[in-house]
Amino acid sequence: MSNKNTNIKVLIQKLGTSLSSMVMPNIGAFIAWGLITALFIPKGFFPNENLGKLVDPMINYLLPLLIAYTAGFNIHAMRGGVTSAIATMGVIIGAAGTPMFLGAMIMGPIAAICMKKFDEAIQPKIPTGFEMLINNFSLGFMGFFLSIGGFYGIGPVVKAITSALGKGADIIINAGLLPLANIFIEPGKILFLNNAINHGILTPLATIQAQDTGKSMLYLLEANPGVGLGILLAYMVFGKGSAKSSAYGAGIIHFFGGIHEIYFPYILMKPSLIIAAIAGGVSGTATFQLLDAGLRSTASPGSIIAIFAQTAQDSYFAVAAGVLVSALVTFIVASIILRNDKSSDGNIEEAQKQVQNMKSESKGKEIVVDNSNSIDYKEVEKIIFACDAGMGSSAMGASILREKINKAKIDLPVTNIAIRNLEANERAIIVTQNELTPRAQGMNKKAIHISVDNFLSSPKYDQIVNDLLNKENNNEETIEKTTTLNNEKIENIKDIVIFENNHINKKDMAQAVLKYKLSKANLQINIKNVNLEDIANNDDTLVILEDSIVQTAKQINNNVKYYPVSDLLEEAEYDKLLKKLK
């Protein structure tokens, strides 16, 4: 049963990814269309009859064809993309007057699959010298027949479906029921279906609506950053430990950078906070609806900057009010939940592990990454971060690990891609979030797979660096013995430096704790803020760091004394240190 549940989950993820992967690479085109619409239509900021003529052809032809081409390219590269575009043109003409986003998302994959199956059957049998002739004519004939089929078959059917969906959306909006959609949207986002919901479902419907009215509220349902801001504000005020300290930076990245995935782990560590997210989402959408808010085009990423850039001319106050209300309601409900939380553990990494274990148990099995058949670390040629879209959280995770790799002077490229673009034979370390690891393993069985809870703050990054260094450094044990102090008396120390090679920001709190303990013990030792590489070769400076990053630190500066601890915020470690310093 557990295997069946896992397979169903993977299939749902694949469906969601395939939907969003058709649209997300073309978000720039949607933004361009939105800007042209906002500026040059009769009700725009700078009405221009000639430039306004771009609006209808772009939404009726350019955008659907881009979606179709992208869908086909994802399945069968260039030949798949071209075939899909030709076939979808038949759908567009067969449903004249209706933007064929849904038609492109249906016809695009169908056409590419047909072309791919044909090539697999015919290409191995093509005589030498006839490749170009057969390839060109086979694509031409395939596009010819599929475009006719799209014109008579798929076009009219999809037009009827699109019309029904549009009318259904209007009925829900007019009945005042749209806020209830957030009951499903907010949990879906936490399960990393945010891109599928926004770009696979809401964006096509919203774009059709925006063509008629100049704006659409549907663009705001998933993109609203107020919910995540409210969650993170509650952690800033009522959180504990590293979850509280890391919430400040996460709030900036989420609200201004538009990376919503950054707040998901904060809900996963306290699942009851999903109530706060739903309450904030419902109240925000209700405010949008009450004040008739709307965007001209999709806002991606979901940054407040991108949202205001796409806000309709008459909706700036309404959009701001909706975001503010959702943040406030989410903050109030989340604060009540966090204040009544009796647990003493505020460490986000540990909480994420506990939540992941709980999720795994509910599925009947624990998520274990089996790298027994993988390549050796010596064979690694690159490090790849793979996520649903390959644009948001994976890019930030890659940036964090790239910084660590560079500091450790390891010559390996670190890149980020959409999981659908993984290749089977890449000799790589592939880093994915837990929910996507089974898919990544199925696409590349030889790679070393690393499964993390959160791209933005995973202790596994230090382990990756250490594992890579261990394969390059044969005299690691000798270095460990000569430069690490943990079981001997420590004398003549004048300065202490706390080194932290991650983005959790424990350093400030650790400095405050140690400074207090040194003062109480009447020890005249300075706590200094200096870069590790700037510490001179002397015996009167001690560097305190977590034991998981000792090897990384030594690659930066191997001429100082290191005192490893299990956790920078563990006060018992400093009590042991004080005894040795005395």
MARKOL-576196 format. One record per residue (C-alpha): x, y, z. Coordinates in steps of 0.02 Angstrom, whole numbers, padded with zeros to 5 digits, always signed. Each point is the difference from the previous one (the first is absolute). Layout:
N
XYZ/...
END
This chain:
582
+00000+00000+00000/+00142+00119+00043/+00081-00028-00170/-00167+00033-00084/-00021+00163+00098/+00176+00055-00046/-00032-00038-00184/-00162+00100+00003/+00090+00146+00083/+00137-00004-00132/-00130-00005-00140/-00089+00151+00074/+00165+00092+00011/+00041-00044-00180/-00170+00064-00058/+00021+00161+00097/+00177+00024-00064/-00051-00032-00181/-00137+00131+00013/+00111+00133+00077/+00149-00043-00110/-00099+00050-00155/-00037+00173+00069/+00143+00051+00114/+00136+00016-00133/-00117+00120-00090/-00044+00111+00148/+00104+00140-00078/-00114-00002-00151/-00154+00014+00112/+00081+00147+00090/+00039+00084-00168/-00181-00023-00054/-00059+00070+00167/+00109+00155-00018/-00059+00032-00178/-00180-00021+00056/+00022+00116+00150/+00084+00136-00100/-00079+00006-00171/-00182-00059+00005/-00132+00140+00002/-00012-00008+00191/+00188-00015+00023/+00126+00124+00068/+00055+00057-00174/-00137-00047-00125/+00071-00035-00173/-00111-00070-00136/+00142-00071-00104/+00098-00084+00141/-00163-00060+00077/-00020-00112-00153/+00133-00114+00076/-00114-00056+00141/-00121-00119-00088/+00127-00090-00113/+00115-00030+00148/-00134-00079+00109/-00085-00095-00141/+00153-00063-00092/+00170+00037+00079/-00032-00057+00179/-00092-00163-00044/+00132-00045-00130/+00140+00033+00125/-00085-00114+00126/-00024-00135-00132/+00180+00013-00061/+00067-00010+00178/-00110-00150+00039/+00061-00089-00156/+00182+00047+00030/-00009-00074+00176/-00055-00167-00075/+00097-00014-00163/+00119+00148-00013/-00006+00108-00157/-00101-00119-00108/-00129-00020+00136/-00013+00188+00023/-00023+00038-00185/-00129-00139-00023/-00097+00062+00151/-00002+00180-00063/-00066-00055-00172/-00135-00111+00077/-00053+00133+00123/-00024+00126-00140/-00141-00111-00061/-00077+00004+00175/+00014+00190+00008/-00084+00028-00169/-00131-00132+00039/-00050+00096+00156/+00013+00177-00068/-00035+00136+00126/+00052-00100+00154/+00180+00003+00065/+00054-00180-00014/+00110-00022+00155/-00090-00158+00050/+00004-00061-00180/+00188+00029-00009/+00026-00094+00163/-00096-00148-00070/+00054-00001-00182/+00183+00042+00034/+00040-00160+00096/-00108-00109-00115/+00089+00062-00156/+00174-00019+00076/-00038-00178+00059/-00061-00048-00173/+00158+00071-00080/+00109-00086+00128/-00081-00170-00025/+00014+00018-00189/+00185+00044+00011/+00036-00145+00118/-00079-00120-00124/+00066+00071-00164/+00167+00085+00028/+00100-00159+00033/-00057-00065-00171/+00043+00155-00103/+00128-00039-00138/+00161+00098+00006/-00012+00165-00092/-00189+00015+00015/-00005+00064+00181/-00036+00183-00039/-00130-00039-00132/-00099-00121+00109/+00017+00104+00159/-00064+00160-00082/-00143-00082-00093/-00053-00108+00147/-00013+00155+00110/-00093+00092-00135/-00127-00139-00027/-00021-00027+00187/-00034+00185+00026/-00118+00001-00150/-00111-00141+00064/+00003+00056+00182/-00045+00180-00044/-00152-00062-00096/-00047-00113+00146/+00021+00147+00118/-00107+00112-00110/-00149-00118-00010/+00020-00101+00159/+00090+00081+00144/-00031+00185-00039/-00191+00003+00015/+00002-00116+00152/+00130+00103+00094/-00092+00160-00046/-00156-00068+00083/+00100-00057+00153/+00090+00167+00013/-00164+00094-00014/-00077-00109+00136/+00150+00025+00116/-00003+00187-00028/-00186+00009+00038/+00026-00109+00152/+00135+00117+00064/-00116+00149-00028/-00141-00087+00095/+00115-00038+00147/+00065+00179+00003/-00174+00077-00014/-00065-00114+00138/+00139+00059+00115/+00070-00176+00019/+00174+00030-00072/+00083+00019+00172/-00045-00182+00037/+00124-00053-00135/+00140+00040+00122/-00057-00145+00108/+00076-00110-00135/+00134+00117-00069/+00096+00028+00162/+00023-00186+00044/+00042-00033-00183/+00139+00129+00006/+00077-00079+00156/+00005-00165-00094/+00105+00088-00135/-00141+00006-00127/+00008+00190-00002/+00067+00014-00178/-00125-00125-00067/-00144+00093+00084/+00055+00172-00055/+00070-00025-00174/-00088-00160-00049/-00178+00046+00053/-00024+00180+00057/+00107+00092-00127/-00090-00066-00157/-00171+00040+00075/+00057+00170+00063/+00075+00048-00167/-00164-00033-00090/-00091+00103+00131/+00127+00141-00011/-00025+00009-00188/-00183+00044+00027/+00011+00111+00154/+00180+00064-00001/+00042-00087+00164/-00030-00160+00098/-00007-00041+00185/+00050-00180-00037/+00181+00056-00023/+00003+00044+00186/-00066-00161+00077/+00165-00093+00007/+00121+00145-00021/-00059+00099+00152/+00157+00018+00111/-00100+00056+00153/-00029-00177+00064/+00184-00045+00006/+00045+00169+00074/-00125-00026+00141/+00072-00172+00040/+00179+00066+00005/-00049+00154+00102/-00078-00115+00130/+00163-00098+00011/+00098+00163+00018/-00104+00047+00152/-00049-00165+00079/+00118-00127-00078/+00143-00088+00088/+00181-00038-00035/+00066-00003-00177/-00178+00002-00071/-00021+00173+00073/+00171+00067-00050/-00013-00064-00179/-00176+00070-00025/+00065+00177-00025/+00103-00041-00154/-00134-00119-00063/-00130+00139+00012/+00103+00116-00112/+00033-00137-00127/-00183-00051-00003/-00083+00171-00006/+00120+00092-00114/+00084-00144-00091/-00161-00096-00031/+00069-00171+00051/-00153-00069+00090/+00078-00171+00029/+00107+00077+00136/-00144+00007+00124/-00067-00174-00034/+00117-00086+00126/-00059+00118+00137/-00175-00070-00023/+00060-00179-00019/+00089+00011+00169/-00165+00056+00080/-00136-00077-00110/-00138+00087+00098/+00060+00162-00080/-00089-00054-00160/-00156+00067+00088/+00082+00171+00007/+00050-00010-00183/-00177-00046-00053/-00075+00138+00107/+00119+00127-00075/-00028-00061-00177/-00190+00004+00017/-00002+00173+00081/+00122+00070-00129/-00102-00065-00147/-00160+00064+00081/+00081+00172+00010/+00056-00010-00181/-00177-00046-00051/-00082+00134+00108/+00110+00138-00072/+00002-00070-00179/+00188-00027-00006/+00087-00074-00151/+00164-00017-00094/+00025+00031-00185/+00108-00154-00021/+00085-00135+00103/+00121+00054+00136/+00146-00120+00006/+00087-00021+00116/-00129+00045+00132/+00096+00152+00061/-00091+00155+00060/+00105+00093-00129/-00058-00111-00143/-00180+00010+00062/-00004+00190+00002/+00085+00003-00170/-00148-00098-00072/-00138+00082+00102/-00141+00076-00101/-00012+00189-00001/-00153+00004+00115/+00057-00138+00120/+00154+00061+00093/-00092+00036+00163/-00103-00160-00016/+00153-00109-00028/+00097+00081+00143/-00150-00020+00116/-00022-00183-00044/+00184-00039+00029/-00002+00096+00165/-00160-00085+00062/+00064-00174-00043/+00165+00036+00088/-00088+00068+00154/-00126-00141+00016/+00134-00132-00029/+00112+00084+00130/-00137+00005+00132/-00053-00181-00021/+00180-00062-00014/+00049+00100+00156/-00138-00082+00101/+00060-00172-00057/+00184+00036+00036/-00035+00081+00170/-00098-00153+00055/+00137-00117-00062/+00079-00084+00151/+00147-00080-00089/+00171+00069+00047/+00085-00046-00163/+00010+00144-00123/+00130-00074-00115/-00071+00001-00174/+00115-00135-00067/-00046-00124+00136/-00184+00043-00016/+00007-00029-00187/+00077-00171+00028/-00137-00044+00124/-00135+00056-00120/+00080-00097-00143/+00008-00157+00108/-00182+00023+00045/-00048+00020-00183/+00102-00153-00047/-00081-00105+00136/-00171+00051-00061/+00047-00072-00169/+00059-00161+00081/+00184+00022-00038/+00147+00112+00034/+00076+00099-00142/+00174-00071-00022/+00116+00050-00141/+00088-00155-00065/+00166+00049-00079/+00072-00176+00000/+00003-00006-00191/+00056+00179-00022/+00165+00068-00063/+00139+00038+00124/+00030+00176+00061/+00164-00001-00098/-00100-00016-00161/-00115+00148+00033/+00008+00130-00140/-00134+00122+00059/-00129+00035+00135/-00181+00023-00056/-00145+00073+00099/-00164-00058-00074/-00172+00066+00047/-00171+00007-00080/+00034+00153-00107/+00189+00019+00013/-00014+00187+00033/-00038+00045+00181/+00055-00095+00154/+00121-00114-00094/+00092+00154-00066/+00021+00065+00176/+00055-00170+00066/+00128-00012-00140/+00064+00173+00045/+00022-00050+00183/+00094-00160-00040/+00102+00086-00137/+00065+00122+00131/+00050-00145+00113/+00082-00092-00145/+00099+00154-00048/+00059+00030+00178/+00059-00180+00009/+00094+00026-00165/-00090-00144-00085/-00004+00017-00189/-00175-00059-00042/-00142+00093-00088/-00163+00018+00099/-00156+00025-00107/-00189-00003+00019/-00127-00072-00122/-00180-00060-00009/-00013-00181+00051/-00074-00045-00170/+00167+00048-00081/+00107-00123+00097/+00102-00114-00113/+00025-00185+00030/+00189-00009-00017/+00061+00156+00089/+00140-00036+00124/-00066+00116+00132/-00060+00030+00176/-00185+00037-00017/-00081+00096+00143/-00190-00004+00012/-00133+00030+00130/-00069-00156+00082/-00162+00000-00098/+00093-00001-00167/+00142-00121+00039/-00090-00158-00064/-00026+00084-00169/+00181+00056-00010/+00062-00175+00041/-00108-00072-00137/+00074+00120-00127/+00184-00027+00046/+00042-00159+00094/+00189+00025-00002/+00007+00172+00077/+00027+00031+00186/-00169+00059+00064/-00014+00116+00151/-00173+00026+00072/-00030+00158+00104/-00147+00074+00094/+00036+00179-00049/+00114+00067-00137/+00037+00158+00099/+00066-00070+00164/+00058-00180-00008/+00142-00070+00106/+00029-00127-00139/+00091+00133-00102/+00145-00006+00121/-00002-00190-00011/+00010+00011-00190/+00153+00113+00014/+00081-00115+00128/-00032-00155-00105/+00078+00083-00152/+00150+00058+00102/+00024-00172+00077/+00025-00074-00173/+00128+00133-00044/+00094+00010+00164/+00093-00159+00046/+00080+00069+00157/-00160+00062+00080/+00027-00098+00160/+00171+00077+00027/-00070+00176-00022/-00141-00039+00121/+00121-00052+00136/+00118+00148-00019/-00121+00144-00014/-00156-00047+00099/-00010+00023+00188/-00138-00089+00092/+00078-00118+00127/+00143+00101+00070/+00033+00153+00107/-00003+00164-00095/+00121+00137+00053/+00051+00177-00047/-00159+00041-00094/-00032+00187-00022/-00132+00000-00137/-00145-00114-00047/-00082-00001-00171/-00163-00091-00035/-00008-00068-00177/-00164-00041-00084/-00004-00060-00179/-00186+00002-00030/-00151+00115-00007/-00085-00045+00165/+00078+00146+00094/+00041-00085+00165/+00161+00101+00014/-00072+00156+00083/-00091-00098+00134/+00151-00112+00030/+00112+00153+00023/-00120+00073+00128/-00008-00162+00099/+00189-00024+00002/+00035+00182+00042/-00114-00013+00151/+00081-00161+00059/+00177+00069-00021/-00046+00155+00100/-00080-00104+00137/+00158-00108+00009/+00112+00156+00008/+00094-00052-00157/+00074+00146-00098/-00024-00070-00176/-00065+00102-00146/-00138-00059-00116/+00047+00061-00174/-00093+00016-00165/+00127-00038-00136/+00002-00105-00157/+00079-00170+00020/+00123+00030-00141/+00060+00161+00084/+00056-00082+00161/+00190+00004+00010/+00106-00150+00044/+00010+00013+00189/-00035-00101+00156/-00107+00124+00095/-00158-00013-00107/-00127-00139+00017/-00134-00033-00131/-00161-00081+00059/-00107-00088-00131/-00120-00145-00020/+00086-00167-00028/-00089-00030-00166/+00099+00140-00084/+00174-00025+00073/+00071-00067-00162/-00076+00143-00099/+00076+00127+00119/+00172-00079-00014/-00004+00020-00186/-00024+00187+00027/+00131+00019+00138/+00102-00145+00067/+00113+00107+00110/-00114+00033+00148/-00065-00098+00149/-00173-00074-00019/-00119-00050+00139/-00146-00101-00074/-00168-00008+00088/-00157-00098-00040/-00108+00158-00009/+00047+00184+00015/-00153+00028+00109/+00037-00143+00121/+00049+00085+00164/+00074-00160+00073/+00135+00007-00133/+00056+00170+00062/+00002-00061+00180/+00123-00135-00052/+00105+00129-00092/+00009+00114+00152/+00071-00141+00105/+00140-00026-00127/+00035+00186-00013/+00021+00015+00189/
END
